[in-house]
Amino acid sequence: MMTVAARDARPPLSLVRMMNLIMRVFLRTPLGRMVRPFALLEFTGRRSARRFLVPVGWHEIDSGHVAFTPAPWRAHFRNGIPVTVWLRGQRQNLIGVLDDDPEQVAVALQSLADHRGSLRPIGVDIPAGHRLTAADVAAVDRAVIRFQPARLAEAPRGGAVDEASPRMRPCPLGGLRITIIVCGGSPIGPQAWRRQ
């Protein structure tokens, strides 16, 4: 039986909500250049047409940018949707695709841990020397949203597609790739959004 060593270590929900209100404003202005390593996701819900403004951690790993989240809004990115990313006061139009395969998420988390030395900034606590597993990912309920430039997205062949929820494919590993790990753990990490 696989041992689970990872522990959820998110900050208080009240602090997350307060900081999110501030970051939603700052990240879309020139002041956003001073706020690192965070970005703002702006997207429309697949079925509800609700507009989301979600501050996330922006981390670079393996030639891309990543962010993890346990939040239920991640389901909107299944099969891919257009999203505007505000980073350092600048906007980019991208396609975001959800990856909730525990094995793949564990690889991405481990890469971030190897690079930064700790996952506490994204709300995940692991013992020193521990290598993350799919069981750890399930325990902390994290998923990855991977992003790519909209012009590189490949529309599916055949069948009608709802314009409000287009289906896109992740770009090949050899191509240009931007990845966001919708993170948790930092004062504004969205790790607590599933409880909002």
C-alpha positions in Angstrom: 0.0 0.0 0.0 1.4 3.4 -1.0 2.2 5.7 2.0 0.7 9.2 1.9 3.1 11.8 3.3 1.8 15.1 1.8 -0.4 17.3 3.9 -2.7 20.2 3.0 -1.3 23.4 4.5 -3.5 26.2 3.3 -3.8 29.5 5.0 -7.0 30.7 6.8 -9.9 31.2 4.4 -10.5 34.8 5.7 -7.0 35.8 4.8 -7.3 34.3 1.3 -10.5 36.1 0.6 -9.1 39.4 1.7 -6.0 39.1 -0.4 -7.9 37.9 -3.4 -10.0 41.1 -3.4 -6.9 43.2 -3.5 -5.1 41.1 -6.1 -8.0 41.1 -8.5 -7.5 44.9 -8.8 -3.7 45.1 -8.7 -2.9 42.4 -11.2 -4.8 44.2 -14.0 -2.9 47.5 -13.5 0.7 48.6 -13.8 1.0 47.8 -10.1 0.8 44.2 -11.1 4.5 44.4 -12.2 5.4 44.5 -8.5 3.3 41.5 -7.5 5.2 38.3 -8.0 4.8 35.4 -8.6 1.1 35.9 -9.2 -1.2 36.1 -12.2 -5.0 36.7 -12.6 -7.1 34.3 -14.7 -10.2 35.8 -16.4 -12.5 33.3 -18.0 -16.2 32.4 -18.5 -17.9 29.3 -17.0 -18.6 26.6 -19.5 -22.4 26.3 -18.7 -23.3 29.1 -16.3 -21.6 31.9 -18.4 -20.4 33.2 -15.1 -17.3 35.4 -15.3 -14.4 34.3 -13.1 -11.5 36.4 -11.9 -9.1 34.1 -10.1 -5.7 35.1 -8.7 -3.2 32.3 -9.0 0.4 31.5 -8.3 2.6 31.6 -11.4 5.6 29.3 -11.2 8.1 28.3 -13.8 9.0 24.6 -14.1 10.2 22.5 -17.0 10.2 25.3 -19.6 6.7 26.3 -18.7 4.6 28.0 -16.1 2.4 26.0 -13.8 -0.2 26.4 -11.0 -2.1 23.8 -8.9 -5.6 24.0 -7.5 -8.1 22.0 -5.4 -10.8 24.5 -6.3 -14.0 23.2 -8.1 -13.7 25.9 -10.8 -10.9 23.9 -12.3 -13.6 21.7 -14.0 -14.3 24.6 -16.4 -10.9 23.9 -18.0 -11.7 20.2 -18.8 -11.1 19.8 -22.6 -9.9 23.4 -22.8 -11.4 26.9 -22.7 -10.1 30.4 -23.7 -8.7 32.4 -20.8 -7.2 35.8 -20.4 -4.1 35.8 -18.1 -3.0 39.1 -16.5 0.7 38.9 -15.6 2.7 41.9 -14.3 0.1 44.3 -15.6 0.0 42.7 -19.1 -2.7 40.5 -20.6 -2.3 37.4 -22.7 -5.1 35.4 -24.4 -4.4 31.7 -23.9 -6.1 28.3 -23.9 -6.2 26.5 -20.6 -6.5 22.7 -20.3 -7.1 20.8 -17.1 -4.8 17.9 -16.2 -6.1 16.0 -13.2 -4.2 12.7 -13.8 -2.7 12.1 -10.3 0.5 10.6 -11.8 1.1 13.7 -14.0 0.2 16.1 -11.3 2.7 14.4 -9.0 5.4 14.8 -11.6 4.7 18.5 -11.9 4.5 19.0 -8.1 7.8 17.2 -7.6 9.5 19.3 -10.3 8.4 22.4 -8.5 9.6 21.0 -5.2 13.0 20.2 -6.7 13.3 23.7 -8.1 12.1 25.6 -5.0 13.0 23.2 -2.2 9.5 23.4 -0.6 5.9 23.3 -1.6 4.7 25.3 1.5 4.2 28.4 -0.7 1.5 26.6 -2.6 -0.1 25.1 0.5 1.4 21.6 0.4 3.6 20.3 3.2 5.9 17.2 2.6 8.6 15.7 4.7 12.2 16.4 3.7 13.4 13.9 1.1 9.9 12.6 0.2 9.1 12.0 -3.4 5.5 12.8 -4.3 3.2 10.1 -5.5 -0.3 9.9 -7.0 -1.6 9.0 -3.5 -0.1 12.3 -2.2 -1.9 14.2 -5.0 -5.2 12.6 -4.1 -4.6 13.4 -0.4 -4.1 17.2 -1.1 -6.6 17.3 -4.0 -4.5 19.1 -6.5 -4.8 19.4 -10.3 -2.9 21.2 -13.0 -4.2 23.6 -15.6 -1.8 23.8 -18.6 -1.9 26.8 -20.9 -0.8 27.5 -24.4 -1.2 30.4 -26.9 -4.6 30.4 -28.5 -3.1 30.3 -32.0 -1.5 26.9 -31.2 -4.6 25.3 -30.0 -6.0 22.6 -32.2 -9.8 22.4 -32.5 -11.3 18.9 -32.5 -12.4 17.2 -35.7 -16.1 16.4 -36.2 -19.1 17.1 -34.1 -20.7 20.4 -33.1 -18.8 22.4 -30.5 -20.4 24.9 -28.1 -18.7 28.2 -28.7 -18.9 28.9 -25.0 -17.0 25.8 -24.2 -14.6 24.9 -27.1 -12.6 21.7 -26.9 -8.9 22.2 -27.3 -5.8 20.0 -27.1 -2.7 20.6 -25.1 0.3 21.7 -27.2 3.0 19.1 -27.9 5.9 19.0 -25.4 8.3 20.1 -28.1 6.3 23.2 -28.9 5.8 26.5 -27.1 4.0 25.9 -23.8 2.9 28.0 -20.9 1.5 26.1 -17.9 -0.2 27.4 -14.8 -0.3 25.6 -11.6 -3.2 27.1 -9.9 -1.6 27.2 -6.6 -2.4 27.2 -3.0 -0.6 28.0 0.2 0.5 31.6 -0.4 -1.7 34.3 1.2 -3.6 34.6 -2.0 -3.4 31.1 -3.3 -6.7 29.7 -4.5 -6.3 26.5 -2.5 -9.2 27.6 -0.2 -11.5 28.6 -3.0 -13.2 25.2 -3.0 -14.7 26.3 0.3 -16.0 29.6 -1.0 
